[in-house]
Amino acid sequence: MQSLNLLISTSCLFLLLFSMHLFFSKKGNKLLNIFLSVIFFARFGQILTSLFFKSGQPNTLAFCHQIFTPFYYAAPACFYLYITGFLQDRKNLQKIEWLHFLPALLAIIHVIPWHFSTSLNWDLIGSQLAENGYFSLKERSGLFPPYFHYLFRPVLVMAYLCTTWMVVLRLKNKPIQLLEAESRTWIIFFLRIATFFQLFTLAPIILRNLHIPYVNASFVVVNCLVLFVILLYALHRPYIFYGYLLVAVDWTKKPTVLKTETDAILIPLIAEDPKPNRTAVKKINLIDAQLSDYALAMKEIMEEEQLYLLHDFQIIDLSAKLNIPIHHCSFVINKHIGKNFRDWINSYRVNHFLKQYPLKSDKITIEAIASEAGFKSVATFYNAFKKETGLMPTAYFAQELSH
C-alpha cells in the first residue's frame, strides 16, 4: 500500500510541476501552454483524488473532488484546442471557441454548494469512487443528477477525441499544415498518448458492462507507470522535453544572430567595409562543380519536399537540412541562381499558386490559395506575384483568358 501511495504521489508531483511551469512560462505559445497546463492539472487532480477514495477522510475527498471537477470537464476541450491550435499556429481564441468551455462552466455550477441543494453523502461517494472509479458514480455529487458524471463526461471525452482525430486526418494532406520534423513528431506523440489515456480511462465502463471483474487500484498503477515511461521517452527526446513539456527552449525560432532571411541584408553590410569583404571572399572558396552541386541540391529539396509551403521557412532552415554552411547557401543563391533568398523562395510560391488557382478559385479566395502556397501575408503575395509576372493577379488571369 505504501508503494502504491509513493507511486501515485510521485506521479502527482511531476504532473503538478509540468502544469505549473507551463502555465507561468514566458516562452513558446502562451495559449497552447495554458491548454497543455490544464490537461496536466486535470490528470494531476484525478490521480490525487484517487488517493482519498479509501482514506476515510470525506472532507478531504469532497474538497479535492469539487475543486478538480471543472478541470475534468475543461480538459477534453483543451485537448482539442491544443491540437488544432498547434497545427494552425494560433495564439488567440476566437469568440465562438469559448463555447467549448460550457461543460466546464456547468461543472462549476454543479460543484457550488447551493443553499437549496440537498446535502451530499461523501462517505457513500467515496466508497463508490473507490469501487468503480469516476464514471460509475451513482450518488449525487453536486447540483446535477448522477448521470452528469457517469454519462455526460464519457460522451464528452469520446466526442472530443473523435473530433480531434477527424481534424488531424482531414488536414493531413494539406500543404499549409506541413510542420517541421520535430513539431510533427511531438504532435503525433502527444495525440497518441492522449488517446491512450482517454480510452484507458473509459476501460472500467467497458469492463463493468461486460461483467468482467477488475480492481480499480490497478488502473491507477498502470496510469502512473505509463506516465513514467512517457517521461523517460521524453527525456531522450530533448526537443520534446525542453521544447514542449518544459518550454525551456523555443525550438520554433532560431538564434537572433543567425536569423537571416536573405543575403540582400548581409551583402550591403559586408560591402561597407572592404576588409571584411576580402575576408568573406576568401572563406567562400567554391569551385564551379561545388556551386552546381549545391544549386542542384537546393533545387531538388525545394521541389521534392515543397519547403516553400512553410510560412516561416528561412535560409538557416535550408542550411540545416542540406548540411551546408549558411554563408555558402547565401552565396550560391545570390551568385549562381541569381536571386536573393526571399525572391527565390517566393518564385516557388508564385508557381505553386499559379498551378493551384485554376483548381481552387471557385472554392476559396485568392488570399487563401496564396496562404496555402506559403505566403505569410497578402501584401507579400501581391508584391511577389507582380515581381514574378509583371502583373497583379486579376490582370494576369484576365490576360490569360483573353489568349
N, C-alpha and C positions, 0 to 999 in steps of 0.2 A: 504493500500500500504506500509505503514511504517512497519507493522507487517511482511509482506512478505519479505521486504528487510532485516529486522532483522533476520528472519529465515534463509534466504539464506546466509547472512553474517556469522552467527554463524556456519552453516554447512561448509562454506568455511574455516573458521578458524580451525575447528577440522581436516578437511582433509589435510590442509596445515601443521599443526603441526605433524600429523602422518607421512605424507610424508617426511618431513624434518628429523624427528627423525630417521625413518627407514633408510634413505639414509646415514646418518652420524653415525649410530650406529656401535659400535665396537664389539657387542655381536651377537651371533647367526650366521646364514649362510649369509655372506655378499652378495652373488649373489642373493639369494632369497629375502633378504631385499630390494635390489635395484629394483627388479621386482615389489614387492608389493608397493614400494615407487612411481614408475612410474604410477601404476594403480590408486593410491590415487591422485597423482598430476594431472592426466588426468581428473579424476572426479571433482577435485577442479576447474580446468580450465573451464570445461563445465558448472558448476554451476555459476562460477564467470562471465563468458562471458554472461550468460543469464541476468545478471543484467544490461548489457549495450544494450540489444536488443531495448528497447524503451526509452533509456536515452537521445536520441538526441545528442549524442556525437560520431559521426562517427570515429573520430581519435582514441578515446579510444577503441571503438569496433574493429577497424581494427588492433590495436596493440595486443589486447588480442587474437583475433581470429587467427592471424598469428603466435603468439608465441605458442599457445596451440595446433594448428592443428597437428604438428608432434607427439605430445604425444597421441592424439586421435588414430592415426594410429599405434602407438607402443603398446598401452595398450592391444589389443587382443592377440598379440604375447607374451607379458609379462605375461598375464593371463595363457596362455597355458604352457609357460616355467616354471612358478612358480609351477603349479600343478605337472607337470611331474618331475621337479627338486626336489620338496618336496618328492614325492613318492620314488625317486631313491637316495635321499640324495646327490645330486650333488652340487659341489662347483665351477665348471667351465663350460663354454660353449664350445662345440665342434665347430670346424671351420665352418662346414656346417650349424650349427644352427644360425649363424649370418645372414643367408639369410632370417630369419623370420622378420628382420628389414628393408627389402627392401621397404615395403609400407611406413614406417616412413621416409626413405630416399626420396622416391617420394614426400611425403608431404612437406619435407624441400625444395625440388626443386620447388614445387608448390607455396609455400608462398614467396620465394625470389623475391623481386621487380626487375625483369629483365628489362633492359633499352628498350628492344624491345617489351615488353608485353604491352597490352592496359591498359589504366587507369581504375581503379575499382570504381564502384558507391557504396560507403559504406552506403549511405542513403537507397538505394534500398535493399542492402544486409541485413541491419539491420531490415527493415520492413518485409522482407521475413522470416528472422530468428524468429522474434517476433511472426509472424502469425502461422507458421507451424513447427518451430524447424529446427535442423541441416539437417535432411535427406530430406527436401523439398526445399533446396536452389537451385533455378533455375538460379540465376545470377552468372556470373563468379566471383570467389573469389581469383583467382590466375592464374598460367600459364596454368593449365589443364582445360578442359571443365567442366561445372557444374556437370555432372554425376560423376565426381571424388568424390563428396561429397554424392549426393543423391542415387547413385547406388553402387559404389565401396565399400564405407565404410560399409553399411549394409551387403553386401555379405561377406566382411572380418570378421565382427563381428560374423555372423552366422557360417561361416566356422570354425573359431577357437573354438567357443562354442561347436559345434557338435564334432569336433576332440578331444577336451578335454574330453568330456563325453565318447567318444568311448575308449579313452586310459584308463580312470578310470575304466570303466566297463570291459575292456579286462584284466586289471591287478588285478581285484578284488579278484579272487580266486587263485592267485599265491602266494605261501608261502613266497617268497622273499619280497613281498610287505606288509607283516604284519607290523603294526605300533603299537606304544604304544597307550593306550586308549585316552590320551589327544591329541596326534597328529592326531589320526583318527577322533576325534570329531571336531578338528579345520579344517581339510581339507574338511570334508563333509559340515561343516558350511560355510566355505568360498566359496566352489563350488556352493552351493545352492544360497547364497546371490548374488554372481557374476552373476549367471544365471538369477536371478530375475531382476537385474539392466540391464543386456544386453537386455533381452526380453522387459522390461518395456520401454527402450529407443526406441525400434522399434515399440512400440504400435501406435504412431502417424501415421506411414506409413500405418498400417493396417486400422486404423480408417478413414484416408483420402481416401484410395482406396474403402472403403465401404460407403463413403459419409456420415459418421457419424460426426456430429459437435462436437467439443471439444475446450477447452481453454488450450492453451499451458502452461500458468502460473500454471494451476492445476497440471500438470505433475511435474513441478519444486517443488511445495509444497509437493506433495506426496514423491518425491525423497528425499527431506530434512527430512521429518518426519520419513521415513523408516531408514534413516541414524542414527537418534537419537534413535530409537527403537533398532537398532543393537548395538549402543554404550552402551545403558543400559543393554542389554543382556550380552555383553562382560564384563562389569564391575562386573557382578555377576558370571562370569567365570574367575577367576584370571589367570588360565593357558593360556587362550586365550588373555586376555587384556595385561598381562605383558609378556607372553611368545612369542607372535607372533605380536601383534599390536605395542607395545612399545619396545619389545625385551629388557626389563629391567632385566629379569631373563632368564637364559639359562635352559629351562626345560628338555633338552635332556641330560644334564650332571649332575652328582651328585657331592656334595662337595668333594674336593680333599682328605680330611681326611678320608672320608668314602669309597672312590673308591678302592675297593679291589676285585680282581678277584678270587683269590684262597687263601685258608688257608695255602698253602705252603709258602706264603710270611710272614704270621703272625707268624706261629709256630716257625721258627728259631729265629725271633726277641724276642719272649717271652722266648725261651729256654736259651738265653744268660744270662738272669738274673733270678736266681732261685726264688727270692722274688716275682716278678710279676707273675711267673709261678704258684706259690702256690695260689696266689690271684685269678688267672684266673680259676683254677680248682674248687675253692670254688664257683665261680659265676655260672659255668656251672654244676648245680646240677640237672641232669635229670635222672629220673628213667627209667628202661628198657621200660616200657609202653609208656612213652613220646617219647623216641628215636624211637620206632617203629611207633608211630603215625606221628611224624614229617617226618620220612623217607617215609612213605606211602603217606602223603600229598604232599611231593615234587615229588614223582614219578607220582602221579595222575595228578597234574597240569602240569608237564612237558610233559606228554604223551597226555593229553586231549587238552591243548592249544598250544602244539608244540612250546613252548617258545624258544627252542634251535634254531629255524629257524631265530630268530632275531640276526643280526650280532653283536650288541653291548650289548647283554643281560649279565648282571653282577649279582654277588651274592647279591648285595644290592637290585636289582630289584626283585629277588626271595623272599628276606626277606620282602619286602614291600607287595608283592602280597599275601603271606601267613600270614602276620602279626606276623612273628616270628623274634625275635632278630637276628641280623646278625651273632653274635658270636655263637648262637645256630645252625644256618644254617651251618656254617663252621664246627662246632664240629660234627654234625650229618653226613655230607658228608664225613668228614675225618675218623671218628671213626666207624660209623655204616655202611655206604656204602662202605668205604674203598678206596676212591679216593679223590683227591683234586677237587675243583670246575671245573677247566679248563678241566681236563681229564674226569670228569663225564659228563659235557655238550657236550664235543666233542664225547663221545661214542654214544650219541643220534644222533649227526650229522652224524657220520660214518654209523650207522644203517640206517638212513634215506637215505643216499647216496646209500647204497647197495640195497635198495628197489627201488629207482628211476632209477638207472643206466640201468637196463635191459629195462626199458620203454622208456628212452630218449636218449640212447647212439647213436642211428642212426640219431638223430635230432640236438643235441647240444653237445658241448665238455665236457670232464670230469671236467674241471675247472668251467664251467658254472653250471653243476649239483652240484658241491661242493659248489658253491656260493649260490645256491638255498637251500642247506642243512644247511646254516648258517655260513659257514666258511668265514672269512673276507679276508683271503689271501691264495694263493696257497700253500705257504710254510707251513702254519699252517695245512692245509688239509693233505698234504703228511705226515707230522710228526705224526698227529693224526691217520691217516689210518694205518701207519706202526705199531704204538704202539698198536692199537686195533687188527690188523690181523696178524702182524709179517711180512707182505709183502707190497711192493709197489702196487698200483692199477693194473698196467699192468700185473705184475707177478701173482697177486691174481686171476684176471679173467682168465688168461691163465691156471692157475691151476684148476679153477672151470670147464673150458671147457674140460679139459683132463679127468675129473672124469665121 
